[in-house]
């Protein structure tokens, strides 16, 4: 698997292959967006329909994730959610191409509804203390930063992201994030990026998910045992960092976004790091249950495997039954913590 990823990475960065790929990307992006967002979303819906039929592996990943996380729903409803999420994933890519046209840092946009100017969120954001703006892979998780970026006097949110390939894609993403008023910092430096933000008393934004690697701390997500990214919890303890969980969602099939009420959390130096993870996990689960169609189900959220763990992505051609799901939740020596 590692060799395959390395090979695909070379294809996207090696000049003889990168140049034609990027020329095709530029051509597609131009014709996709030249007539505005309605035109772009129209083709986005068709791309999602074709992708659902032709991109079998991603379709099966989405269905397996929904089957694992939302077993209480009828199978037809789970299929609908997975299919709708496919469409919103396509919209999210198109959004990055459209944002520079419809959003400008320091100015409000009619395509975004945020908090009122006197909301306590802004007092927290402008306070001279470090803070982490945490979000989930729901709606367009970058556009929620515009709740800050539309303020003419805003201090740019330090947005910590992974560099994308090929370079043209990374350029598009960075351009869109800067148009929303954020300062883009790539996460190559690891924890040092977060330490710098704490030292400078900056607010930084990031996404934490359920793939912390094979040996990361173990917790559940919708009852499914999995590993979690957890290094940031130690920084919260040591730096006295206040957490803000925030998100925005797309309104239907329109290029229109609504920012939802943020949630704040404070922790002391003696806080249990796993309790910080559980609080964040509980928030993500509540948000996803509200807007399951806009969550990124195509991501292999449960791919980490320690010795003795079942493979959650085997037999993808079969939908899970209660019995086969129970087998995939069976982790030797792990007892899920009961909710408080």
Secondary structure, 3 states (H helix, E strand, C coil): CHHHHHHHHHHHHCHHHHHHHHHHHHHHHHHHHCCCHHHHHHHHHHHHHHHHHHCHHHHHHHHHHHHHHCCCCCHHHHHHHHHHHHHHHHHHHHHHHHHHHHCCCCCCCCCEECCCCCCHHHHHHHCCCCEEEEECCECCCCHHHHHHHCCCCCCCCEEEECCCCCHHHHHHHHHHHHHCCCEEEEHHHCHHHHHHHHHCCCEEEEECCCCCCCCCCEEEECCEEEECCCHHHHHHHHHCCEEEECCEEECCCCCCEEECCCEEECCCCCCCHHHHHHHHHHHHHHHHHHCHHHECCCCCCCCCCCCCCCCCCCCCCCCCCHHHHHHHCCCCCCCCCCCC
